[in-house]
Amino acid sequence: MDTGANKKYVFIHARVINNSTDKQYNYITLNRGNKDGIEKEMAVVCSDGIVGVVKEVSENFSSVISLLNLNIKINAKIKKSGYFGPLQWTGTGYRKAVLSDIPHHVKITLGDTIVTSGFSAMIPEGYMIGVISDFKLKGGNYYEIEVDLSTDFKKPEKCAGHKKSFQR
């Protein structure tokens, strides 16, 4: 998970000890807390991509608002073109999300990669989210893009909190 683009970040490795995927507001519990350096609003990633954002922290544990939660939207972009918009879970299944507000003139291709945009203080740029599985024009001006999520939320065993390092 330590890519060249992310050298200004520190990873705090954790294990998933509780996880829900069948509710409208899903959460993940990690076995690391503030004594390990986990902080509220940290991005949480696994080897397949983005998982969510830390919501609550105790000394030894942390609660993560999962990407599979109707209360979370993240900024995402089409890797090839750079066009970005909000991405939100569909609320059904554990492998689908929708990317919206992509202008109608953008060339969309099935299978294009969707990554985090970096337009957030919490979530760094370039983490895998998924691939385009379908798209349609909505209202004539913008695409609504269905994304197959790269993370299998039924088995995210090892994750890492993504902490910004202020070292030069």
C-alpha contacts under 8 A as a table, 3 or more apart, distances in Angstrom:
res1	aa1	res2	aa2	distance
1	M	46	C	7.67
1	M	47	S	6.44
2	D	6	N	6.13
2	D	7	K	6.71
2	D	11	F	7.70
3	T	6	N	5.27
3	T	7	K	6.65
4	G	7	K	5.55
5	A	8	K	7.90
6	N	9	Y	5.52
6	N	124	P	7.97
7	K	10	V	7.58
8	K	164	K	6.34
8	K	165	S	5.48
8	K	166	F	7.38
8	K	167	Q	7.69
9	Y	162	H	6.45
9	Y	163	K	5.50
9	Y	164	K	4.43
9	Y	165	S	5.01
10	V	162	H	6.01
10	V	163	K	5.04
10	V	164	K	6.10
10	V	165	S	5.99
11	F	160	A	5.67
11	F	161	G	5.62
11	F	162	H	4.97
11	F	163	K	6.18
12	I	36	D	7.49
12	I	37	G	7.19
12	I	38	I	7.22
12	I	160	A	5.09
12	I	161	G	4.93
12	I	162	H	6.61
12	I	163	K	7.49
13	H	158	K	7.27
13	H	159	C	5.93
13	H	160	A	4.21
13	H	161	G	6.44
14	A	30	L	6.01
14	A	31	N	5.86
14	A	32	R	5.81
14	A	158	K	5.90
14	A	159	C	5.30
14	A	160	A	5.50
14	A	161	G	7.40
15	R	30	L	5.58
15	R	31	N	5.59
15	R	32	R	7.70
15	R	157	E	5.75
15	R	158	K	4.62
15	R	159	C	6.03
16	V	19	N	7.06
16	V	28	I	6.85
16	V	29	T	5.88
16	V	30	L	4.71
16	V	31	N	6.55
16	V	156	P	6.73
16	V	157	E	5.12
16	V	158	K	6.07
16	V	159	C	7.00
17	I	28	I	7.70
17	I	29	T	5.65
17	I	30	L	5.69
17	I	31	N	6.33
17	I	157	E	7.90
18	N	28	I	5.61
18	N	29	T	4.91
18	N	30	L	7.22
19	N	26	N	7.54
19	N	27	Y	6.04
19	N	28	I	4.36
19	N	29	T	6.33
19	N	154	K	7.96
20	S	23	K	6.90
20	S	26	N	5.29
20	S	27	Y	5.91
20	S	28	I	6.59
21	T	26	N	5.81
21	T	27	Y	7.96
21	T	68	L	6.71
21	T	93	G	8.00
21	T	94	Y	6.29
21	T	153	F	6.82
21	T	154	K	6.90
22	D	26	N	7.29
22	D	93	G	7.54
22	D	94	Y	7.73
23	K	26	N	5.64
23	K	69	N	7.96
24	Q	68	L	7.44
24	Q	69	N	5.78
24	Q	70	L	6.02
24	Q	91	G	5.93
25	Y	66	S	7.95
25	Y	68	L	6.95
25	Y	69	N	4.26
25	Y	70	L	5.87
25	Y	71	N	7.00
26	N	65	I	6.65
26	N	66	S	5.67
26	N	67	L	7.96
26	N	68	L	5.71
26	N	69	N	5.04
27	Y	63	S	6.67
27	Y	64	V	5.51
27	Y	65	I	4.84
27	Y	66	S	5.05
27	Y	68	L	7.89
27	Y	69	N	7.45
28	I	63	S	5.82
28	I	64	V	4.96
28	I	65	I	6.59
28	I	66	S	6.23
29	T	61	F	6.95
29	T	62	S	5.71
29	T	63	S	4.67
29	T	64	V	6.11
30	L	33	G	7.77
30	L	61	F	5.68
30	L	62	S	5.26
30	L	63	S	6.49
30	L	64	V	7.55
31	N	60	N	6.43
31	N	61	F	4.91
31	N	62	S	6.86
32	R	35	K	7.69
32	R	36	D	5.96
32	R	38	I	6.75
32	R	59	E	7.85
32	R	60	N	5.17
32	R	61	F	4.62
32	R	62	S	6.09
33	G	36	D	5.46
33	G	37	G	6.65
33	G	38	I	5.19
33	G	39	E	7.59
33	G	57	V	5.64
33	G	58	S	5.40
33	G	59	E	4.84
33	G	60	N	4.12
33	G	61	F	4.18
33	G	62	S	5.23
34	N	37	G	4.89
34	N	38	I	4.78
34	N	39	E	6.15
34	N	57	V	6.21
34	N	58	S	6.08
34	N	59	E	4.95
34	N	60	N	6.64
34	N	61	F	7.63
34	N	62	S	7.99
35	K	38	I	7.38
35	K	59	E	5.38
35	K	60	N	6.52
36	D	60	N	7.56
38	I	42	M	7.27
38	I	57	V	7.13
38	I	62	S	7.39
38	I	161	G	6.49
38	I	163	K	7.81
39	E	42	M	5.88
39	E	54	V	6.99
39	E	57	V	6.51
40	K	53	V	7.86
40	K	54	V	5.12
40	K	55	K	5.47
40	K	56	E	5.89
40	K	57	V	6.40
41	E	53	V	5.57
41	E	54	V	4.93
41	E	55	K	6.09
41	E	122	M	5.94
42	M	53	V	5.54
42	M	54	V	5.25
42	M	122	M	5.77
42	M	123	I	7.47
42	M	161	G	6.11
42	M	162	H	5.84
42	M	163	K	6.26
43	A	50	I	7.66
43	A	51	V	7.84
43	A	52	G	6.09
43	A	53	V	4.59
43	A	54	V	6.50
43	A	122	M	5.73
43	A	123	I	5.26
43	A	124	P	7.77
43	A	161	G	5.90
43	A	162	H	5.23
43	A	163	K	7.56
44	V	50	I	6.30
44	V	51	V	5.50
44	V	52	G	5.27
44	V	53	V	5.56
44	V	54	V	6.93
44	V	64	V	7.68
44	V	159	C	6.58
44	V	160	A	5.57
44	V	161	G	4.64
44	V	162	H	5.94
45	V	48	D	7.78
45	V	49	G	5.58
45	V	50	I	4.42
45	V	51	V	5.12
45	V	52	G	7.12
45	V	159	C	5.52
45	V	160	A	5.45
45	V	161	G	6.68
45	V	162	H	7.22
46	C	49	G	5.36
46	C	50	I	6.39
46	C	51	V	6.65
46	C	151	T	7.71
46	C	156	P	6.95
46	C	158	K	6.34
46	C	159	C	4.40
46	C	160	A	6.27
47	S	159	C	7.42
48	D	128	M	6.84
48	D	150	S	5.81
48	D	151	T	4.99
48	D	152	D	7.78
49	G	127	Y	5.60
49	G	128	M	4.53
49	G	129	I	5.64
49	G	150	S	6.45
49	G	151	T	5.77
50	I	67	L	7.81
50	I	116	T	7.99
50	I	127	Y	6.14
50	I	128	M	6.41
50	I	129	I	6.04
50	I	151	T	7.18
51	V	66	S	5.94
51	V	67	L	5.76
51	V	151	T	7.13
51	V	153	F	7.85
52	G	64	V	6.13
52	G	65	I	5.54
52	G	66	S	4.45
52	G	67	L	4.94
53	V	64	V	5.35
53	V	65	I	5.43
53	V	66	S	6.80
53	V	122	M	7.65
54	V	57	V	7.47
54	V	62	S	6.75
54	V	63	S	5.87
54	V	64	V	4.19
54	V	65	I	6.15
55	K	62	S	7.54
55	K	63	S	5.63
55	K	64	V	5.26
55	K	65	I	5.85
56	E	62	S	5.70
56	E	63	S	5.07
56	E	64	V	7.07
57	V	60	N	7.91
57	V	61	F	6.12
57	V	62	S	4.34
57	V	63	S	6.34
58	S	61	F	5.31
58	S	62	S	6.07
65	I	68	L	7.95
65	I	69	N	6.74
65	I	72	I	7.52
66	S	69	N	5.59
66	S	72	I	7.84
67	L	72	I	6.52
67	L	73	K	7.78
67	L	88	Q	7.52
67	L	89	W	6.58
68	L	89	W	5.59
68	L	91	G	7.19
68	L	94	Y	6.77
69	N	72	I	5.82
69	N	89	W	6.64
69	N	91	G	7.40
70	L	73	K	7.81
70	L	88	Q	7.08
70	L	89	W	6.34
70	L	90	T	7.72
70	L	91	G	6.51
72	I	88	Q	6.64
73	K	86	P	6.03
73	K	87	L	5.47
73	K	88	Q	4.85
73	K	89	W	7.83
74	I	86	P	5.63
74	I	87	L	5.33
74	I	88	Q	6.79
74	I	116	T	7.60
75	N	84	F	6.89
75	N	85	G	5.67
75	N	86	P	4.70
75	N	87	L	6.04
75	N	116	T	6.19
75	N	117	S	5.67
75	N	118	G	7.39
75	N	119	F	6.41
75	N	120	S	7.11
76	A	84	F	5.45
76	A	85	G	5.66
76	A	86	P	6.04
76	A	87	L	6.00
76	A	99	L	7.31
76	A	114	I	6.61
76	A	115	V	5.63
76	A	116	T	4.43
76	A	117	S	4.69
76	A	118	G	7.94
76	A	129	I	7.94
77	K	82	G	5.67
77	K	83	Y	5.36
77	K	84	F	3.92
77	K	85	G	6.36
77	K	114	I	5.62
77	K	115	V	5.57
77	K	116	T	6.13
77	K	117	S	5.20
78	I	81	S	5.70
78	I	82	G	5.31
78	I	83	Y	5.61
78	I	84	F	6.39
78	I	112	D	6.97
78	I	113	T	6.06
78	I	114	I	4.74
78	I	115	V	6.56
79	K	82	G	5.43
79	K	83	Y	7.85
79	K	112	D	7.43
79	K	113	T	5.64
79	K	114	I	5.67
79	K	115	V	6.10
80	K	112	D	7.25
80	K	113	T	7.30
81	S	106	V	7.92
83	Y	102	I	6.59
83	Y	106	V	7.82
84	F	101	D	7.65
84	F	102	I	6.51
84	F	117	S	6.73
85	G	99	L	6.31
85	G	100	S	5.65
85	G	101	D	5.35
85	G	102	I	6.21
86	P	99	L	5.75
86	P	100	S	5.81
86	P	101	D	7.12
87	L	97	A	6.63
87	L	98	V	5.45
87	L	99	L	4.28
87	L	100	S	6.52
88	Q	97	A	5.42
88	Q	98	V	5.45
88	Q	99	L	6.68
89	W	92	T	7.85
89	W	96	K	6.27
89	W	97	A	4.04
89	W	98	V	6.23
90	T	93	G	7.84
90	T	96	K	6.13
90	T	97	A	5.02
90	T	98	V	6.31
92	T	96	K	7.42
93	G	96	K	6.56
94	Y	152	D	7.56
94	Y	153	F	6.46
94	Y	154	K	7.72
95	R	148	D	5.55
95	R	149	L	4.89
95	R	150	S	7.55
95	R	151	T	7.63
95	R	152	D	6.96
95	R	153	F	7.65
96	K	146	E	6.84
96	K	147	V	5.65
96	K	148	D	4.94
96	K	149	L	5.70
97	A	146	E	5.96
97	A	147	V	5.16
97	A	148	D	6.70
97	A	149	L	6.82
98	V	144	E	6.62
98	V	145	I	5.45
98	V	146	E	4.68
98	V	147	V	5.77
99	L	102	I	7.69
99	L	144	E	6.01
99	L	145	I	4.98
99	L	146	E	6.45
99	L	147	V	6.99
100	S	142	Y	7.25
100	S	143	Y	6.08
100	S	144	E	4.72
100	S	145	I	6.18
101	D	142	Y	5.33
101	D	143	Y	6.19
101	D	144	E	6.97
102	I	106	V	7.18
102	I	142	Y	5.24
102	I	143	Y	5.19
102	I	144	E	7.28
103	P	106	V	5.88
103	P	141	N	6.02
103	P	142	Y	4.52
103	P	143	Y	6.26
104	H	137	L	6.92
104	H	140	G	7.25
104	H	141	N	5.15
104	H	142	Y	4.84
104	H	143	Y	5.90
108	I	112	D	7.46
108	I	135	F	7.88
109	T	112	D	5.65
109	T	132	I	7.28
110	L	131	V	7.62
110	L	132	I	5.17
110	L	133	S	5.55
110	L	134	D	6.46
111	G	131	V	5.14
111	G	132	I	4.89
111	G	133	S	6.22
112	D	131	V	5.40
112	D	132	I	5.38
113	T	128	M	7.65
113	T	129	I	7.78
113	T	130	G	6.00
113	T	131	V	4.53
113	T	132	I	6.59
114	I	128	M	6.44
114	I	129	I	5.49
114	I	130	G	5.26
114	I	131	V	5.56
114	I	132	I	7.15
114	I	147	V	7.66
115	V	125	E	7.36
115	V	126	G	5.24
115	V	127	Y	5.19
115	V	128	M	4.52
115	V	129	I	5.00
115	V	130	G	7.02
116	T	123	I	7.18
116	T	124	P	6.82
116	T	125	E	5.03
116	T	126	G	5.11
116	T	127	Y	5.18
116	T	128	M	6.62
116	T	129	I	6.71
117	S	120	S	7.77
117	S	124	P	7.29
117	S	125	E	4.84
117	S	126	G	6.41
118	G	121	A	7.76
118	G	123	I	6.14
118	G	124	P	4.65
118	G	125	E	3.65
118	G	126	G	7.09
119	F	123	I	7.74
119	F	124	P	7.74
119	F	125	E	7.44
120	S	123	I	5.51
120	S	124	P	7.00
121	A	124	P	7.51
124	P	127	Y	7.21
128	M	150	S	6.96
129	I	149	L	5.66
129	I	150	S	5.67
129	I	151	T	7.29
130	G	147	V	5.93
130	G	148	D	5.28
130	G	149	L	4.23
130	G	150	S	4.45
130	G	151	T	7.69
131	V	147	V	5.36
131	V	148	D	5.37
131	V	149	L	6.80
131	V	150	S	7.37
132	I	135	F	7.56
132	I	145	I	6.70
132	I	146	E	5.89
132	I	147	V	4.59
132	I	148	D	6.33
133	S	145	I	7.73
133	S	146	E	5.62
133	S	147	V	5.55
133	S	148	D	6.06
134	D	145	I	5.97
134	D	146	E	5.00
134	D	147	V	7.22
135	F	143	Y	6.51
135	F	144	E	5.66
135	F	145	I	4.26
135	F	146	E	5.81
136	K	143	Y	5.50
136	K	144	E	5.49
136	K	145	I	6.61
137	L	140	G	5.58
137	L	141	N	6.85
137	L	142	Y	5.66
137	L	143	Y	4.42
137	L	144	E	6.15
138	K	141	N	6.64
138	K	142	Y	5.51
138	K	143	Y	5.60
138	K	144	E	6.09
139	G	142	Y	6.63
149	L	152	D	7.42
151	T	156	P	7.45
152	D	155	K	5.80
152	D	156	P	6.51
153	F	156	P	5.62
156	P	159	C	7.02
